[in-house]
Every structure is written in structure tokens, then in C-alpha cells.
Amino acid sequence: HVQLVESGGGSVQAGGALRLSCTASGPDLNFACMGWFRQAPAEEREVVAVIARIGTTAYADSVKGRFTISQDNSKKTTYPQMNSLELEDSGVYYCAASPAQWAELNQRSYTYWGQGTQVTVS
């Protein structure tokens, strides 16, 4: 069973930056794509950024040019760097893993999910 643990959330002023991380562990690590999603209160969960094992990335339009996702395969960790944060970026950020061989934006493709980390922009 894969476990995903997020960290790095917190409170930041608008215009600031945060770097999240997600580390995977467990015996079944055959997933190929890691994604980050977020959910604001009373809103549906939405994709933020994803990265395939080979390094291909994809982003939601709302974060393009501000967020950058990277990974360290040796550490089984992904890192979304979030710059120029806006009030609308607030929410719980979730890390997820998908068996997709490409940068999958559809959250239905994701099999494993972390518990989430809160990001608050004020």
C-alpha cells in the first residue's frame, strides 16, 4: 500500500512563496505520474500541477508561470514551488499518484492520495 505524505504548507502573505513536498513510501511504487491538487472550502477539488516519471509536466491555467513542479525520483519526492501566491491559491493541497505514463491532469486517474496540507494566503 502506497503512502503519500505532504509537508510544507502554512500561512503566507499574498505575493509570497511556499514550497511543498510529497514523499511516497510503501511496497507498491509502480505509479508513473505524481500530481498535486487543491480544494478550497465549498469548492471542488481541482488539479494544480502534475509531473510524469520521465519529467513531463502540466499545469492548471490558473498557476502557469507561478508554480513549478519538480521531482527527485531517488527520494520518491515531488516539489511544487509556488511563487506569487494569490488569495485564490488558499486551500488544502493534496499529493496523489497515478499509474499514467504521461502528465495526467484528470484526478480520476489517481489511485493513491495523501492527507493534505493547508495553504493559507492572506
Disulfide bonds with the S-S distance in Angstrom:
Cys22-Cys95 1.98
